[in-house]
């Protein structure tokens, strides 16, 4: 901790003050990103307000960070998305609310993207931002465990399902989120990113990340989110394959997850009906609204959305909640939007919004996959972000995500990755907040032996090389 504090103080002295404050706001915003319970205003999360503050400080700085590499595909997709959103808003039932969604898109695709892409220009900064996100999800997970186990921290939640949401009479934990499934995906992303950081940084020095992961696993199980559990498993599979993790390490991770499962359903919450097997049975139950059947509800939203898409495939219907409510569940008295990313975008914004989505998502995947086929040196942080993006996409195929910050977070983080030409450049990131190195001195003329040949050296080539035996 003393070493980290020394780096922070040195960075505060050597960097532009506004840039330093802006990056601090970014870290705090990443911490509050999964904590949807906290609101700055009725429609603005605390994390949004903090990110906006960081963006303002960044634009006012006199010595901004190094300019990030250009992302033309992302901007093309974002502009297509905005044009489609404006056009679709003219068809909305509530035009003003649909326009608010357009402004949300401007914030996520331009402001938030610019802040993260400009500030996270080293591996150390990126790891810190991810770490703060893991800490935020772990805090929410701790509250979720307390909700289900001790019956405390039961915050007021929305009518669409929160702390009062239950399956078979068992309350589903939401932590500091506002809906069980949103809590589930935030816990899933925290687990994937946390394990990825442990594989990169080591568990012995960063044991607190392991503690966060265990709490997150327990909370994910108590949230009863089947889609969140599935996203976690697929994300970890992608992470292990991309990193080439040894089987021994995979076994240790699986064993830790099994221990958490036994601890939750064998000791902490014995007799619950939120275990994965029971939850899958209830989710696939055709009696929607009477004990589960969430898969059946999703299928109804897909069918209704596809019928409406055929009427307006080009311009869409609008982005407000009233327009997106395509299916009414009579037993629960609740309206549902299309629970599928592709159908939701196509129904709400038309085919052009779907094209914009493909451009932006493709730009992020291209950044994480670049250099892999060519066999070039690979940044391990790409694997963590790739796993998080895959988990995000899997979850969104059964959820109504439009401009949700947690959904777009991994895709924006992919844009922060800088191309590297030499593995040795990673040393600069490991050093962190250090002053720029002085220019290298001219290489001295190599010493020669009596026969005019260069002197041979033993060991590593460089200034620490040791002369061979008999050499002077």
C-alpha positions in Angstrom: 0.0 0.0 0.0 2.9 2.4 0.8 4.3 1.8 -2.7 0.9 2.5 -4.4 0.4 5.7 -2.3 3.9 6.9 -3.3 3.0 6.4 -7.0 -0.2 8.4 -6.5 1.6 11.3 -4.9 4.3 11.3 -7.6 1.6 11.2 -10.3 -0.1 14.2 -8.7 3.1 16.2 -8.8 4.1 15.3 -12.3 0.8 15.3 -14.2 -1.6 18.1 -15.0 -3.8 18.6 -11.9 -7.1 18.5 -13.9 -6.0 15.3 -15.6 -5.2 13.7 -12.3 -8.6 14.8 -10.8 -10.4 13.5 -13.9 -8.8 10.1 -13.6 -9.7 10.0 -10.0 -13.3 10.7 -10.9 -13.1 7.9 -13.5 -12.0 5.4 -10.8 -14.8 6.5 -8.4 -17.3 6.3 -11.3 -16.2 2.8 -12.1 -16.8 1.9 -8.4 -20.4 3.3 -8.5 -21.2 2.0 -12.0 -22.9 -1.3 -10.7 -24.5 0.5 -7.7 -27.7 1.4 -9.5 -29.5 2.0 -6.1 -27.7 5.4 -5.8 -29.2 8.2 -7.9 -27.9 11.7 -8.4 -31.3 12.8 -9.8 -34.4 10.9 -10.8 -32.9 9.8 -14.2 -29.2 10.2 -13.5 -27.1 7.6 -11.6 -24.3 8.7 -9.3 -21.7 7.1 -11.6 -23.0 9.2 -14.5 -22.6 12.4 -12.5 -19.1 11.4 -11.5 -18.1 10.5 -15.0 -19.4 13.8 -16.3 -17.4 15.7 -13.7 -14.3 13.8 -14.9 -15.0 14.6 -18.5 -15.3 18.3 -17.7 -12.0 18.3 -15.9 -10.3 16.5 -18.8 -11.6 19.0 -21.3 -10.3 21.9 -19.2 -6.8 20.4 -18.7 -3.8 22.3 -20.3 -1.7 19.1 -20.7 -4.1 16.4 -21.7 -3.0 12.7 -21.9 -1.6 11.3 -25.1 -4.2 11.1 -27.8 -5.7 7.7 -28.1 -5.6 5.8 -31.4 -8.5 6.6 -33.7 -11.6 4.3 -33.8 -13.3 5.2 -37.1 -15.6 2.1 -37.1 -16.9 3.0 -33.6 -17.7 6.6 -34.6 -19.4 5.5 -37.8 -21.6 3.1 -35.9 -22.3 5.7 -33.2 -23.4 8.3 -35.8 -25.6 5.8 -37.6 -27.1 4.9 -34.2 -27.9 8.5 -33.5 -29.5 9.2 -36.9 -31.6 6.1 -36.5 -32.6 7.0 -33.0 -33.7 10.5 -34.0 -35.7 9.1 -36.9 -37.3 6.5 -34.7 -38.2 9.0 -32.0 -40.6 10.7 -34.4 -42.7 7.5 -34.3 -42.6 7.0 -30.5 -45.7 7.1 -28.3 -43.8 9.4 -25.9 -41.5 11.5 -28.1 -39.8 13.4 -25.2 -38.9 10.2 -23.4 -37.5 8.7 -26.6 -35.3 11.9 -27.1 -34.0 11.4 -23.6 -32.8 8.0 -24.7 -31.0 9.7 -27.6 -29.2 11.9 -25.2 -28.2 8.9 -23.2 -26.7 7.4 -26.4 -24.7 10.6 -26.9 -23.4 10.3 -23.3 -22.4 6.6 -23.5 -21.1 6.5 -27.1 -19.2 9.8 -27.1 -18.6 11.4 -23.7 -18.1 8.2 -21.6 -16.2 6.6 -24.4 -13.9 9.6 -24.8 -13.2 9.8 -21.1 -12.2 6.2 -20.7 -10.3 6.0 -24.0 -8.2 9.1 -23.2 -7.5 8.4 -19.6 -6.8 4.6 -19.5 -3.7 4.8 -21.8 -1.5 2.4 -19.7 -2.1 -1.1 -18.5 -1.8 0.0 -14.9 -4.6 2.6 -15.3 -6.8 0.0 -17.0 -6.2 -2.5 -14.2 -7.0 0.1 -11.6 -10.3 1.0 -13.4 -11.2 -2.7 -13.6 -10.3 -3.2 -9.9 -12.6 -0.3 -8.8 -15.4 -1.9 -10.8 -14.8 -5.3 -9.0 -14.8 -3.5 -5.6 -18.1 -1.9 -6.5 -19.7 -5.1 -7.5 -18.2 -6.8 -4.4 -19.9 -4.2 -2.2 -23.2 -4.8 -3.9 -22.6 -8.6 -3.5 -22.0 -8.2 0.2 -25.3 -6.3 0.6 -27.0 -9.1 -1.5 -25.7 -11.8 0.9 -26.9 -9.8 3.9 -30.3 -9.4 2.2 -30.9 -13.1 1.7 -29.1 -14.4 4.8 -29.8 -11.9 7.5 -32.8 -10.0 6.1 -31.0 -6.6 6.4 -30.2 -3.9 3.8 -33.6 -4.5 2.1 -33.7 -1.3 0.1 -36.8 0.0 -1.6 -36.7 -1.3 -5.2 -38.7 -0.7 -8.4 -42.0 -2.4 -9.0 -40.5 -4.4 -11.8 -38.7 -6.6 -9.4 -36.2 -5.8 -6.6 -35.7 -6.8 -3.0 -39.3 -8.0 -3.0 -38.9 -10.1 -6.1 -39.2 -13.8 -5.3 -39.3 -17.2 -6.8 -41.3 -19.8 -4.9 -41.4 -17.6 -1.9 -37.7 -17.1 -1.7 -36.5 -13.5 -2.0 -33.9 -12.9 -4.7 -31.0 -10.8 -3.6 -30.4 -7.6 -5.6 -27.6 -6.0 -3.6 -27.3 -2.3 -4.5 -28.7 -2.8 -7.9 -32.4 -2.4 -8.7 -33.4 -5.7 -10.3 -32.3 -9.3 -9.7 -31.2 -10.0 -13.3 -29.2 -6.7 -13.5 -27.6 -7.7 -10.2 -26.8 -11.1 -11.7 -25.0 -9.7 -14.7 -23.0 -7.1 -12.7 -21.9 -10.0 -10.3 -21.0 -12.0 -13.4 -18.8 -9.3 -14.9 -17.2 -8.7 -11.5 -16.3 -12.5 -11.2 -14.9 -12.6 -14.8 -12.8 -9.4 -14.4 -11.7 -10.3 -10.9 -10.5 -13.8 -11.9 -8.8 -12.3 -15.0 -6.9 -9.8 -12.8 -5.9 -12.5 -10.4 -4.5 -14.6 -13.2 -2.5 -11.5 -14.4 -1.4 -10.0 -11.0 -1.2 -13.1 -8.8 -3.4 -14.1 -5.8 -0.7 -13.9 -3.2 -0.1 -10.2 -3.4 -3.7 -9.4 -4.4 -5.6 -11.7 -2.1 -8.4 -9.2 -1.7 -9.4 -9.8 -5.3 -9.9 -13.5 -4.3 -12.1 -12.4 -1.4 -14.2 -10.2 -3.7 -14.7 -13.1 -6.2 -15.9 -15.4 -3.5 -18.5 -12.9 -2.2 -19.6 -12.3 -5.8 -20.1 -16.0 -6.5 -22.3 -16.3 -3.4 -24.3 -13.2 -4.3 -24.8 -14.4 -7.9 -26.2 -17.7 -6.6 -28.5 -15.9 -4.2 -29.7 -13.6 -7.0 -31.2 -16.6 -8.8 -30.3 -15.2 -12.2 -30.0 -18.1 -14.6 -28.8 -15.9 -17.4 -26.2 -14.3 -15.1 -24.9 -17.7 -14.1 -24.7 -18.8 -17.8 -22.9 -15.7 -18.8 -20.4 -16.3 -16.0 -19.6 -19.8 -17.1 -19.2 -18.8 -20.8 -17.2 -15.8 -19.9 -14.8 -17.8 -17.8 -14.5 -20.5 -20.5 -13.5 -17.8 -23.0 -11.0 -16.3 -20.5 -9.3 -19.6 -19.8 -9.1 -20.5 -23.5 -7.8 -17.1 -24.5 -5.2 -17.0 -21.7 -4.1 -20.6 -22.2 -4.6 -21.2 -18.5 -3.1 -24.5 -17.2 -5.5 -27.3 -16.2 -4.2 -27.0 -12.6 -5.3 -23.4 -12.4 -8.7 -24.2 -14.0 -9.2 -27.0 -11.4 -8.4 -24.6 -8.6 -10.9 -22.0 -9.8 -13.6 -24.7 -10.3 -12.9 -26.0 -6.8 -13.2 -22.5 -5.3 -16.6 -22.0 -7.1 -17.8 -25.4 -5.8 -16.8 -24.5 -2.3 -18.8 -21.3 -2.6 -21.8 -23.2 -3.9 -21.7 -25.7 -1.0 -21.2 -22.8 1.5 -24.2 -20.9 0.1 -26.8 -23.7 -0.3 -25.4 -26.0 2.4 -24.7 -23.6 5.3 -25.8 -20.0 4.7 -29.1 -20.5 2.9 -30.1 -24.1 3.5 -33.4 -25.2 2.0 -33.6 -22.3 -0.5 -35.2 -22.8 -3.9 -32.7 -20.4 -5.6 -30.1 -23.1 -6.5 -29.3 -23.2 -10.2 -31.0 -26.5 -10.9 -34.3 -25.5 -9.4 -34.1 -22.1 -11.0 -33.6 -23.6 -14.4 -36.6 -25.8 -13.9 -38.7 -22.8 -12.8 -37.5 -20.6 -15.6 -38.4 -23.1 -18.3 -41.8 -23.7 -16.7 -44.6 -22.9 -19.2 -46.8 -21.5 -16.5 -45.5 -18.0 -16.7 -46.2 -15.7 -13.8 -47.2 -18.5 -11.4 -43.8 -19.7 -10.2 -41.3 -18.8 -12.8 -41.6 -19.3 -16.5 -39.4 -16.4 -17.4 -38.3 -18.2 -20.6 -41.9 -18.4 -21.7 -42.2 -14.7 -21.1 -39.1 -13.9 -23.1 -40.4 -16.0 -26.0 -43.7 -14.0 -26.0 -41.7 -10.8 -26.2 -39.7 -12.2 -29.2 -42.8 -13.2 -31.1 -44.6 -9.9 -30.5 -41.5 -7.8 -31.4 -41.0 -9.7 -34.6 -44.6 -9.1 -35.6 -44.2 -5.4 -35.0 -40.8 -5.3 -36.8 -42.4 -6.4 -40.0 -44.6 -3.4 -40.0 -41.8 -0.8 -39.6 -38.5 -2.6 -40.4 -36.7 0.6 -41.5 -37.5 3.4 -39.1 -38.5 1.5 -36.1 -41.2 2.4 -33.5 -39.4 4.5 -30.9 -37.1 4.2 -27.9 -39.3 5.2 -25.0 -40.6 2.7 -22.4 -44.2 3.0 -23.5 -43.3 2.1 -27.1 -40.9 -0.7 -26.2 -43.5 -2.4 -23.9 -44.6 -5.0 -26.5 -46.0 -7.7 -24.2 -48.4 -7.5 -21.3 -48.3 -10.2 -18.6 -51.8 -10.4 -17.2 -51.0 -12.5 -14.1 -48.2 -10.1 -13.0 -49.7 -6.9 -14.4 -46.4 -6.0 -15.9 -45.3 -4.8 -19.4 -42.2 -6.2 -21.0 -39.8 -4.9 -23.7 -38.3 -7.3 -26.2 -35.8 -9.4 -24.2 -33.3 -9.8 -27.0 -30.6 -7.3 -28.0 -31.1 -7.7 -31.7 -34.9 -7.6 -31.7 -34.9 -4.7 -29.2 -32.7 -2.6 -31.5 -34.5 -3.5 -34.6 -37.9 -3.0 -33.1 -37.1 0.3 -31.4 -34.7 2.0 -33.8 -35.1 0.1 -37.1 -32.6 -1.7 -39.3 -30.1 1.2 -39.3 -29.8 1.2 -35.5 -29.0 -2.5 -35.8 -26.3 -1.6 -38.3 -24.8 1.0 -36.0 -24.8 -1.6 -33.2 -22.9 -4.1 -35.4 -20.3 -1.4 -36.3 -19.6 -0.5 -32.6 -19.6 -4.0 -31.3 -17.4 -5.1 -34.2 -14.9 -2.3 -33.6 -14.5 -3.5 -30.0 -14.0 -7.1 -30.9 -11.6 -6.1 -33.6 -9.5 -4.3 -31.0 -9.3 -7.3 -28.7 -8.6 -9.8 -31.4 -6.0 -7.8 -33.4 -2.6 -9.4 -33.5 -3.7 -12.8 -32.3 -3.7 -14.6 -35.7 -0.5 -12.9 -36.7 1.2 -14.4 -33.6 2.3 -11.0 -32.4 2.9 -10.2 -28.7 -0.5 -10.2 -27.0 -1.7 -8.0 -24.2 -3.3 -10.2 -21.5 -5.8 -7.4 -20.7 -7.4 -8.1 -24.1 -8.4 -11.6 -22.9 -10.2 -10.2 -19.8 -12.1 -7.6 -21.8 -12.9 -10.2 -24.5 -14.4 -12.6 -21.9 -16.5 -9.8 -20.4 -17.8 -8.8 -23.8 -18.8 -12.3 -24.7 -20.6 -12.7 -21.3 -22.4 -9.3 -21.9 -23.6 -10.4 -25.4 -24.8 -13.8 -24.1 -26.8 -12.1 -21.3 -28.2 -9.4 -23.6 -29.8 -12.1 -25.9 -32.3 -12.7 -23.1 -32.5 -9.1 -21.7 -33.8 -5.6 -22.6 -30.5 -3.7 -22.8 -30.4 -0.5 -24.9 -27.9 2.1 -23.6 -27.2 0.5 -20.2 -23.8 1.6 -18.9 -22.8 -1.8 -17.5 -23.5 -3.4 -20.9 -21.4 -1.0 -22.9 -18.6 -0.8 -20.3 -16.5 -3.8 -21.6 -16.9 -2.6 -25.2 -15.6 0.9 -24.3 -12.8 -0.6 -22.3 -11.7 -2.5 -25.5 -11.2 0.8 -27.2 -8.7 1.9 -24.5 -6.2 -0.8 -25.6 -3.2 0.7 -27.4 -1.3 -1.2 -30.1 2.1 -2.3 -29.0 5.2 -3.0 -31.1 7.4 -4.7 -28.6 6.7 -6.7 -25.4 9.4 -4.7 -23.6 7.0 -1.7 -23.8 4.9 -3.5 -21.1 7.6 -2.5 -18.6 6.5 1.1 -18.9 3.0 0.1 -17.8 4.3 -2.0 -14.9 6.3 1.0 -13.7 3.1 3.1 -13.7 3.2 6.7 -12.7 6.9 7.3 -13.3 8.6 10.3 -14.9 9.5 9.9 -18.6 12.8 8.1 -19.1 15.7 10.2 -20.5 16.7 9.5 -24.1 19.2 6.6 -24.4 22.8 7.5 -24.7 24.7 6.7 -27.9 25.9 3.1 -28.0 29.7 3.0 -27.3 32.0 1.5 -29.9 32.4 -2.2 -29.0 35.7 -3.2 -27.5 37.8 -5.4 -29.8 40.3 -8.1 -29.1 43.9 -8.2 -30.5 42.7 -10.0 -33.6 40.3 -7.1 -34.5 37.1 -9.2 -33.7 34.5 -7.9 -31.3 34.8 -9.1 -27.7 32.4 -11.9 -26.8 30.2 -11.5 -23.8 28.3 -14.0 -21.6 24.8 -13.7 -20.1 22.1 -11.2 -21.2 23.1 -8.8 -23.9 23.1 -5.3 -22.6 24.8 -3.2 -20.1 24.7 -6.0 -17.5 26.4 -8.5 -19.7 29.4 -10.2 -18.2 32.7 -10.6 -20.1 33.7 -14.1 -21.2 36.5 -15.8 -19.3 39.9 -14.5 -20.2 38.5 -11.2 -21.6 39.3 -7.8 -20.2 
